[in-house]
Amino acid sequence: MVGSAAAAVQSGIGNVAAGSAFAVLQSAAAGGSGAILVNGVAAGTVTAIAVAAAAPGLIKAMQEGKKEITVDGITYEIEDKGEVYSSPADQ
């Protein structure tokens, strides 16, 4: 699109190589196959943040011998074998 930020960037870099970061992000913005990659990366990042936020509480609960802990609205049940199962807090 003439006058867009993407057009300005592309005019500055010249020809865009297929598979480059610019090409993938352009595809994602247009709703093409790049959207799958961008959405996957975003989902993976959110999952990693959630695990990092819950892990310290779960470790502390296990060390204290607790059988259940709720972190951010999710209840985790800790089995005797150290296995952890989760379910939403409202169930």
Distance bins in CASP14 RR format, pairs under 12 A and 6 or more apart:
PFRMAT RR
TARGET T0000
AUTHOR 0000-0000-0000
RMODE 2
METHOD distances of the structure
MODEL  1
1 7 1 0 0 1 0 0 0 0 0 0 0
1 8 0 0 0 0 0 1 0 0 0 0 0
1 10 0 0 0 0 0 1 0 0 0 0 0
1 26 0 0 0 0 0 1 0 0 0 0 0
1 29 0 0 0 0 0 1 0 0 0 0 0
1 30 0 0 0 0 1 0 0 0 0 0 0
2 8 0 0 0 0 1 0 0 0 0 0 0
2 10 0 0 0 0 0 1 0 0 0 0 0
2 11 0 0 0 0 1 0 0 0 0 0 0
3 9 0 0 0 0 0 1 0 0 0 0 0
3 10 0 0 0 0 0 1 0 0 0 0 0
3 11 0 0 0 0 1 0 0 0 0 0 0
4 10 0 0 0 0 1 0 0 0 0 0 0
4 11 0 0 0 0 0 1 0 0 0 0 0
4 26 0 0 0 0 0 1 0 0 0 0 0
4 29 0 0 0 0 1 0 0 0 0 0 0
4 30 0 0 0 0 0 1 0 0 0 0 0
5 11 0 0 0 0 0 1 0 0 0 0 0
5 12 0 0 0 0 0 1 0 0 0 0 0
5 22 0 0 0 0 0 1 0 0 0 0 0
5 25 0 0 0 0 0 1 0 0 0 0 0
5 26 0 0 0 0 0 1 0 0 0 0 0
5 29 0 0 0 0 0 1 0 0 0 0 0
6 12 0 0 0 0 0 1 0 0 0 0 0
6 13 0 0 0 0 0 1 0 0 0 0 0
6 16 0 0 0 0 1 0 0 0 0 0 0
6 22 0 0 0 0 1 0 0 0 0 0 0
6 23 0 0 0 0 0 1 0 0 0 0 0
6 25 0 0 0 0 1 0 0 0 0 0 0
6 26 1 0 0 1 0 0 0 0 0 0 0
6 27 0 0 0 0 0 1 0 0 0 0 0
6 28 0 0 0 0 0 1 0 0 0 0 0
6 29 1 0 0 1 0 0 0 0 0 0 0
6 30 0 0 0 0 1 0 0 0 0 0 0
7 13 0 0 0 0 0 1 0 0 0 0 0
7 14 0 0 0 0 0 1 0 0 0 0 0
7 16 0 0 0 0 0 1 0 0 0 0 0
7 22 0 0 0 0 0 1 0 0 0 0 0
7 26 0 0 0 0 0 1 0 0 0 0 0
7 29 0 0 0 0 0 1 0 0 0 0 0
8 14 0 0 0 0 0 1 0 0 0 0 0
9 16 0 0 0 0 1 0 0 0 0 0 0
9 20 0 0 0 0 0 1 0 0 0 0 0
9 21 0 0 0 0 0 1 0 0 0 0 0
9 22 1 0 0 1 0 0 0 0 0 0 0
9 23 0 0 0 0 0 1 0 0 0 0 0
9 25 0 0 0 0 1 0 0 0 0 0 0
9 26 0 0 0 0 1 0 0 0 0 0 0
9 29 0 0 0 0 0 1 0 0 0 0 0
10 16 1 0 1 0 0 0 0 0 0 0 0
10 17 0 0 0 0 0 1 0 0 0 0 0
10 20 0 0 0 0 0 1 0 0 0 0 0
10 22 1 0 0 1 0 0 0 0 0 0 0
10 23 0 0 0 0 1 0 0 0 0 0 0
10 25 0 0 0 0 0 1 0 0 0 0 0
10 26 0 0 0 0 1 0 0 0 0 0 0
11 22 0 0 0 0 0 1 0 0 0 0 0
12 22 0 0 0 0 0 1 0 0 0 0 0
13 20 0 0 0 0 1 0 0 0 0 0 0
13 21 0 0 0 0 0 1 0 0 0 0 0
13 22 1 0 0 1 0 0 0 0 0 0 0
13 23 0 0 0 0 0 1 0 0 0 0 0
13 26 0 0 0 0 0 1 0 0 0 0 0
14 20 0 0 0 0 0 1 0 0 0 0 0
14 22 0 0 0 0 1 0 0 0 0 0 0
15 22 0 0 0 0 0 1 0 0 0 0 0
15 23 0 0 0 0 0 1 0 0 0 0 0
16 22 1 0 1 0 0 0 0 0 0 0 0
16 23 1 0 1 0 0 0 0 0 0 0 0
16 24 0 0 0 0 0 1 0 0 0 0 0
16 25 0 0 0 0 0 1 0 0 0 0 0
16 26 1 0 0 1 0 0 0 0 0 0 0
16 27 0 0 0 0 0 1 0 0 0 0 0
17 23 1 0 0 1 0 0 0 0 0 0 0
17 24 0 0 0 0 0 1 0 0 0 0 0
17 26 0 0 0 0 0 1 0 0 0 0 0
18 24 0 0 0 0 1 0 0 0 0 0 0
18 26 0 0 0 0 0 1 0 0 0 0 0
18 27 0 0 0 0 1 0 0 0 0 0 0
18 33 0 0 0 0 0 1 0 0 0 0 0
18 34 0 0 0 0 0 1 0 0 0 0 0
19 25 0 0 0 0 0 1 0 0 0 0 0
19 26 0 0 0 0 1 0 0 0 0 0 0
19 27 0 0 0 0 1 0 0 0 0 0 0
19 28 0 0 0 0 0 1 0 0 0 0 0
19 33 0 0 0 0 0 1 0 0 0 0 0
19 34 0 0 0 0 1 0 0 0 0 0 0
19 37 0 0 0 0 1 0 0 0 0 0 0
20 26 0 0 0 0 1 0 0 0 0 0 0
20 27 0 0 0 0 0 1 0 0 0 0 0
20 34 0 0 0 0 0 1 0 0 0 0 0
21 27 0 0 0 0 0 1 0 0 0 0 0
21 28 0 0 0 0 0 1 0 0 0 0 0
21 34 0 0 0 0 0 1 0 0 0 0 0
21 37 0 0 0 0 0 1 0 0 0 0 0
21 38 0 0 0 0 0 1 0 0 0 0 0
21 41 0 0 0 0 0 1 0 0 0 0 0
22 28 0 0 0 0 0 1 0 0 0 0 0
22 29 0 0 0 0 0 1 0 0 0 0 0
22 34 0 0 0 0 0 1 0 0 0 0 0
23 29 0 0 0 0 0 1 0 0 0 0 0
23 30 0 0 0 0 0 1 0 0 0 0 0
23 32 0 0 0 0 0 1 0 0 0 0 0
23 33 0 0 0 0 0 1 0 0 0 0 0
23 34 0 0 0 0 1 0 0 0 0 0 0
23 37 0 0 0 0 0 1 0 0 0 0 0
24 30 0 0 0 0 0 1 0 0 0 0 0
24 31 0 0 0 0 0 1 0 0 0 0 0
24 32 0 0 0 0 1 0 0 0 0 0 0
24 33 0 0 0 0 1 0 0 0 0 0 0
24 34 1 0 1 0 0 0 0 0 0 0 0
24 35 0 0 0 0 1 0 0 0 0 0 0
24 36 0 0 0 0 1 0 0 0 0 0 0
24 37 1 0 1 0 0 0 0 0 0 0 0
24 38 1 0 0 1 0 0 0 0 0 0 0
24 39 0 0 0 0 0 1 0 0 0 0 0
24 40 0 0 0 0 0 1 0 0 0 0 0
24 41 0 0 0 0 0 1 0 0 0 0 0
25 31 0 0 0 0 0 1 0 0 0 0 0
25 32 0 0 0 0 0 1 0 0 0 0 0
25 33 0 0 0 0 0 1 0 0 0 0 0
25 34 1 0 0 1 0 0 0 0 0 0 0
25 35 0 0 0 0 1 0 0 0 0 0 0
25 37 0 0 0 0 1 0 0 0 0 0 0
25 38 1 0 0 1 0 0 0 0 0 0 0
25 41 0 0 0 0 0 1 0 0 0 0 0
26 32 0 0 0 0 1 0 0 0 0 0 0
26 33 0 0 0 0 0 1 0 0 0 0 0
26 34 0 0 0 0 1 0 0 0 0 0 0
26 35 0 0 0 0 0 1 0 0 0 0 0
26 38 0 0 0 0 0 1 0 0 0 0 0
27 33 1 0 1 0 0 0 0 0 0 0 0
27 34 1 1 0 0 0 0 0 0 0 0 0
27 35 1 0 0 1 0 0 0 0 0 0 0
27 36 0 0 0 0 1 0 0 0 0 0 0
27 37 0 0 0 0 1 0 0 0 0 0 0
27 38 0 0 0 0 1 0 0 0 0 0 0
27 39 0 0 0 0 0 1 0 0 0 0 0
28 34 1 0 1 0 0 0 0 0 0 0 0
28 35 1 0 1 0 0 0 0 0 0 0 0
28 36 0 0 0 0 1 0 0 0 0 0 0
28 37 1 0 0 1 0 0 0 0 0 0 0
28 38 1 0 1 0 0 0 0 0 0 0 0
28 39 1 0 0 1 0 0 0 0 0 0 0
28 40 0 0 0 0 0 1 0 0 0 0 0
28 41 0 0 0 0 1 0 0 0 0 0 0
28 42 0 0 0 0 0 1 0 0 0 0 0
29 35 0 0 0 0 1 0 0 0 0 0 0
29 38 0 0 0 0 1 0 0 0 0 0 0
30 38 0 0 0 0 0 1 0 0 0 0 0
31 37 0 0 0 0 0 1 0 0 0 0 0
31 38 0 0 0 0 1 0 0 0 0 0 0
31 39 0 0 0 0 0 1 0 0 0 0 0
32 38 0 0 0 0 1 0 0 0 0 0 0
32 39 0 0 0 0 0 1 0 0 0 0 0
33 39 0 0 0 0 0 1 0 0 0 0 0
34 40 0 0 0 0 1 0 0 0 0 0 0
34 41 0 0 0 0 0 1 0 0 0 0 0
34 42 0 0 0 0 0 1 0 0 0 0 0
35 41 0 0 0 0 0 1 0 0 0 0 0
35 42 0 0 0 0 0 1 0 0 0 0 0
36 42 0 0 0 0 0 1 0 0 0 0 0
36 43 0 0 0 0 0 1 0 0 0 0 0
37 43 0 0 0 0 0 1 0 0 0 0 0
37 44 0 0 0 0 0 1 0 0 0 0 0
38 44 0 0 0 0 0 1 0 0 0 0 0
38 45 0 0 0 0 0 1 0 0 0 0 0
39 45 0 0 0 0 0 1 0 0 0 0 0
39 46 0 0 0 0 0 1 0 0 0 0 0
40 46 0 0 0 0 1 0 0 0 0 0 0
40 47 0 0 0 0 1 0 0 0 0 0 0
40 48 0 0 0 0 0 1 0 0 0 0 0
41 47 0 0 0 0 0 1 0 0 0 0 0
41 48 0 0 0 0 0 1 0 0 0 0 0
42 48 0 0 0 0 0 1 0 0 0 0 0
42 49 0 0 0 0 0 1 0 0 0 0 0
43 49 0 0 0 0 0 1 0 0 0 0 0
43 50 0 0 0 0 0 1 0 0 0 0 0
44 50 0 0 0 0 1 0 0 0 0 0 0
44 51 0 0 0 0 1 0 0 0 0 0 0
44 52 0 0 0 0 0 1 0 0 0 0 0
45 51 0 0 0 0 0 1 0 0 0 0 0
45 52 0 0 0 0 0 1 0 0 0 0 0
46 52 0 0 0 0 0 1 0 0 0 0 0
46 53 0 0 0 0 0 1 0 0 0 0 0
47 53 0 0 0 0 0 1 0 0 0 0 0
47 54 0 0 0 0 0 1 0 0 0 0 0
48 54 0 0 0 0 0 1 0 0 0 0 0
48 55 0 0 0 0 0 1 0 0 0 0 0
49 55 0 0 0 0 0 1 0 0 0 0 0
49 72 0 0 0 0 0 1 0 0 0 0 0
50 58 0 0 0 0 0 1 0 0 0 0 0
50 71 0 0 0 0 1 0 0 0 0 0 0
50 72 1 0 0 1 0 0 0 0 0 0 0
50 73 0 0 0 0 0 1 0 0 0 0 0
50 74 0 0 0 0 1 0 0 0 0 0 0
50 86 0 0 0 0 0 1 0 0 0 0 0
51 57 0 0 0 0 0 1 0 0 0 0 0
51 58 0 0 0 0 1 0 0 0 0 0 0
51 59 0 0 0 0 0 1 0 0 0 0 0
51 71 0 0 0 0 0 1 0 0 0 0 0
51 72 0 0 0 0 0 1 0 0 0 0 0
51 74 0 0 0 0 0 1 0 0 0 0 0
51 76 0 0 0 0 0 1 0 0 0 0 0
51 84 0 0 0 0 0 1 0 0 0 0 0
51 86 0 0 0 0 0 1 0 0 0 0 0
52 58 0 0 0 0 0 1 0 0 0 0 0
52 59 0 0 0 0 0 1 0 0 0 0 0
52 71 0 0 0 0 0 1 0 0 0 0 0
52 72 0 0 0 0 0 1 0 0 0 0 0
53 71 1 0 0 1 0 0 0 0 0 0 0
53 72 1 0 0 1 0 0 0 0 0 0 0
53 73 0 0 0 0 0 1 0 0 0 0 0
53 74 0 0 0 0 0 1 0 0 0 0 0
54 60 0 0 0 0 0 1 0 0 0 0 0
54 61 0 0 0 0 0 1 0 0 0 0 0
54 69 0 0 0 0 1 0 0 0 0 0 0
54 70 0 0 0 0 0 1 0 0 0 0 0
54 71 1 0 1 0 0 0 0 0 0 0 0
54 72 1 0 0 1 0 0 0 0 0 0 0
54 73 0 0 0 0 0 1 0 0 0 0 0
54 74 1 0 0 1 0 0 0 0 0 0 0
54 75 0 0 0 0 0 1 0 0 0 0 0
54 76 1 0 0 1 0 0 0 0 0 0 0
54 84 0 0 0 0 1 0 0 0 0 0 0
54 86 0 0 0 0 1 0 0 0 0 0 0
55 61 0 0 0 0 0 1 0 0 0 0 0
55 62 0 0 0 0 0 1 0 0 0 0 0
55 69 0 0 0 0 0 1 0 0 0 0 0
55 71 0 0 0 0 1 0 0 0 0 0 0
55 76 0 0 0 0 0 1 0 0 0 0 0
55 84 0 0 0 0 0 1 0 0 0 0 0
56 62 0 0 0 0 0 1 0 0 0 0 0
56 63 0 0 0 0 0 1 0 0 0 0 0
56 69 0 0 0 0 0 1 0 0 0 0 0
56 71 0 0 0 0 1 0 0 0 0 0 0
57 63 0 0 0 0 1 0 0 0 0 0 0
57 64 0 0 0 0 1 0 0 0 0 0 0
57 66 0 0 0 0 1 0 0 0 0 0 0
57 68 0 0 0 0 0 1 0 0 0 0 0
57 69 1 0 0 1 0 0 0 0 0 0 0
57 70 0 0 0 0 0 1 0 0 0 0 0
57 71 1 0 0 1 0 0 0 0 0 0 0
57 72 0 0 0 0 0 1 0 0 0 0 0
57 74 0 0 0 0 0 1 0 0 0 0 0
57 76 0 0 0 0 1 0 0 0 0 0 0
57 78 0 0 0 0 0 1 0 0 0 0 0
57 84 0 0 0 0 0 1 0 0 0 0 0
58 64 0 0 0 0 0 1 0 0 0 0 0
58 65 0 0 0 0 0 1 0 0 0 0 0
58 66 0 0 0 0 1 0 0 0 0 0 0
58 68 0 0 0 0 0 1 0 0 0 0 0
58 69 1 0 0 1 0 0 0 0 0 0 0
58 70 0 0 0 0 0 1 0 0 0 0 0
58 71 1 0 0 1 0 0 0 0 0 0 0
58 72 0 0 0 0 0 1 0 0 0 0 0
58 74 0 0 0 0 0 1 0 0 0 0 0
58 75 0 0 0 0 0 1 0 0 0 0 0
58 76 1 0 0 1 0 0 0 0 0 0 0
58 77 0 0 0 0 0 1 0 0 0 0 0
58 78 1 0 0 1 0 0 0 0 0 0 0
58 82 0 0 0 0 1 0 0 0 0 0 0
58 83 0 0 0 0 0 1 0 0 0 0 0
58 84 1 0 0 1 0 0 0 0 0 0 0
58 85 0 0 0 0 0 1 0 0 0 0 0
58 86 0 0 0 0 1 0 0 0 0 0 0
59 65 0 0 0 0 0 1 0 0 0 0 0
59 66 0 0 0 0 0 1 0 0 0 0 0
59 69 0 0 0 0 0 1 0 0 0 0 0
59 71 0 0 0 0 0 1 0 0 0 0 0
59 76 0 0 0 0 0 1 0 0 0 0 0
59 78 0 0 0 0 0 1 0 0 0 0 0
59 82 0 0 0 0 0 1 0 0 0 0 0
59 84 0 0 0 0 0 1 0 0 0 0 0
60 66 0 0 0 0 1 0 0 0 0 0 0
60 69 0 0 0 0 1 0 0 0 0 0 0
60 71 0 0 0 0 0 1 0 0 0 0 0
60 76 0 0 0 0 0 1 0 0 0 0 0
60 78 0 0 0 0 0 1 0 0 0 0 0
61 67 0 0 0 0 1 0 0 0 0 0 0
61 68 1 0 0 1 0 0 0 0 0 0 0
61 69 1 0 1 0 0 0 0 0 0 0 0
61 70 0 0 0 0 1 0 0 0 0 0 0
61 71 0 0 0 0 1 0 0 0 0 0 0
61 75 0 0 0 0 0 1 0 0 0 0 0
61 76 1 0 0 1 0 0 0 0 0 0 0
61 77 0 0 0 0 0 1 0 0 0 0 0
61 78 1 0 0 1 0 0 0 0 0 0 0
61 82 0 0 0 0 0 1 0 0 0 0 0
61 84 0 0 0 0 1 0 0 0 0 0 0
62 68 0 0 0 0 0 1 0 0 0 0 0
62 69 0 0 0 0 1 0 0 0 0 0 0
62 76 0 0 0 0 1 0 0 0 0 0 0
62 77 0 0 0 0 0 1 0 0 0 0 0
62 78 1 0 1 0 0 0 0 0 0 0 0
62 79 0 0 0 0 0 1 0 0 0 0 0
62 80 0 0 0 0 0 1 0 0 0 0 0
62 81 0 0 0 0 0 1 0 0 0 0 0
62 82 1 0 0 1 0 0 0 0 0 0 0
62 83 0 0 0 0 0 1 0 0 0 0 0
62 84 0 0 0 0 1 0 0 0 0 0 0
63 69 0 0 0 0 0 1 0 0 0 0 0
63 78 0 0 0 0 0 1 0 0 0 0 0
63 82 0 0 0 0 0 1 0 0 0 0 0
64 78 0 0 0 0 0 1 0 0 0 0 0
65 78 1 0 0 1 0 0 0 0 0 0 0
65 79 0 0 0 0 0 1 0 0 0 0 0
65 80 0 0 0 0 1 0 0 0 0 0 0
65 82 0 0 0 0 1 0 0 0 0 0 0
66 75 0 0 0 0 0 1 0 0 0 0 0
66 76 0 0 0 0 1 0 0 0 0 0 0
66 77 0 0 0 0 1 0 0 0 0 0 0
66 78 1 0 0 1 0 0 0 0 0 0 0
66 79 0 0 0 0 0 1 0 0 0 0 0
66 82 0 0 0 0 0 1 0 0 0 0 0
66 84 0 0 0 0 0 1 0 0 0 0 0
67 75 0 0 0 0 0 1 0 0 0 0 0
67 76 0 0 0 0 1 0 0 0 0 0 0
67 77 1 0 0 1 0 0 0 0 0 0 0
67 78 1 0 1 0 0 0 0 0 0 0 0
67 79 0 0 0 0 1 0 0 0 0 0 0
67 80 0 0 0 0 1 0 0 0 0 0 0
67 82 0 0 0 0 0 1 0 0 0 0 0
67 83 0 0 0 0 0 1 0 0 0 0 0
67 84 0 0 0 0 0 1 0 0 0 0 0
67 85 0 0 0 0 0 1 0 0 0 0 0
68 74 0 0 0 0 0 1 0 0 0 0 0
68 75 1 0 0 1 0 0 0 0 0 0 0
68 76 1 0 0 1 0 0 0 0 0 0 0
68 77 1 0 1 0 0 0 0 0 0 0 0
68 78 1 0 0 1 0 0 0 0 0 0 0
68 79 0 0 0 0 0 1 0 0 0 0 0
68 84 0 0 0 0 0 1 0 0 0 0 0
68 85 0 0 0 0 1 0 0 0 0 0 0
68 86 0 0 0 0 0 1 0 0 0 0 0
68 87 0 0 0 0 0 1 0 0 0 0 0
68 89 0 0 0 0 0 1 0 0 0 0 0
69 75 1 0 0 1 0 0 0 0 0 0 0
69 76 1 0 1 0 0 0 0 0 0 0 0
69 77 0 0 0 0 1 0 0 0 0 0 0
69 78 1 0 0 1 0 0 0 0 0 0 0
69 84 0 0 0 0 1 0 0 0 0 0 0
69 85 0 0 0 0 0 1 0 0 0 0 0
69 86 0 0 0 0 1 0 0 0 0 0 0
69 89 0 0 0 0 0 1 0 0 0 0 0
70 76 1 0 0 1 0 0 0 0 0 0 0
70 77 0 0 0 0 0 1 0 0 0 0 0
70 78 0 0 0 0 0 1 0 0 0 0 0
70 86 0 0 0 0 1 0 0 0 0 0 0
70 87 0 0 0 0 0 1 0 0 0 0 0
70 88 0 0 0 0 1 0 0 0 0 0 0
70 89 1 0 1 0 0 0 0 0 0 0 0
70 90 0 0 0 0 0 1 0 0 0 0 0
70 91 0 0 0 0 0 1 0 0 0 0 0
71 78 0 0 0 0 0 1 0 0 0 0 0
71 84 0 0 0 0 0 1 0 0 0 0 0
71 86 0 0 0 0 1 0 0 0 0 0 0
71 88 0 0 0 0 0 1 0 0 0 0 0
71 89 0 0 0 0 1 0 0 0 0 0 0
72 86 0 0 0 0 0 1 0 0 0 0 0
72 88 0 0 0 0 0 1 0 0 0 0 0
72 89 0 0 0 0 1 0 0 0 0 0 0
73 86 0 0 0 0 1 0 0 0 0 0 0
73 87 0 0 0 0 1 0 0 0 0 0 0
73 88 1 0 0 1 0 0 0 0 0 0 0
73 89 1 0 1 0 0 0 0 0 0 0 0
73 90 0 0 0 0 1 0 0 0 0 0 0
73 91 0 0 0 0 0 1 0 0 0 0 0
74 84 0 0 0 0 0 1 0 0 0 0 0
74 85 0 0 0 0 0 1 0 0 0 0 0
74 86 1 0 1 0 0 0 0 0 0 0 0
74 87 1 0 0 1 0 0 0 0 0 0 0
74 88 1 0 0 1 0 0 0 0 0 0 0
74 89 1 0 0 1 0 0 0 0 0 0 0
74 90 0 0 0 0 0 1 0 0 0 0 0
74 91 0 0 0 0 0 1 0 0 0 0 0
75 84 0 0 0 0 0 1 0 0 0 0 0
75 85 0 0 0 0 1 0 0 0 0 0 0
75 86 1 0 0 1 0 0 0 0 0 0 0
75 87 1 0 1 0 0 0 0 0 0 0 0
75 88 1 0 0 1 0 0 0 0 0 0 0
75 89 1 0 1 0 0 0 0 0 0 0 0
75 90 0 0 0 0 1 0 0 0 0 0 0
75 91 1 0 0 1 0 0 0 0 0 0 0
76 82 0 0 0 0 0 1 0 0 0 0 0
76 83 0 0 0 0 0 1 0 0 0 0 0
76 84 1 0 1 0 0 0 0 0 0 0 0
76 85 1 0 0 1 0 0 0 0 0 0 0
76 86 1 0 1 0 0 0 0 0 0 0 0
76 87 0 0 0 0 1 0 0 0 0 0 0
76 88 0 0 0 0 0 1 0 0 0 0 0
76 89 0 0 0 0 1 0 0 0 0 0 0
77 83 0 0 0 0 1 0 0 0 0 0 0
77 84 1 0 0 1 0 0 0 0 0 0 0
77 85 1 0 1 0 0 0 0 0 0 0 0
77 86 1 0 0 1 0 0 0 0 0 0 0
77 87 1 0 0 1 0 0 0 0 0 0 0
77 89 0 0 0 0 0 1 0 0 0 0 0
77 91 0 0 0 0 0 1 0 0 0 0 0
78 84 1 0 1 0 0 0 0 0 0 0 0
78 85 0 0 0 0 1 0 0 0 0 0 0
78 86 0 0 0 0 0 1 0 0 0 0 0
79 85 1 0 0 1 0 0 0 0 0 0 0
85 91 0 0 0 0 0 1 0 0 0 0 0
END
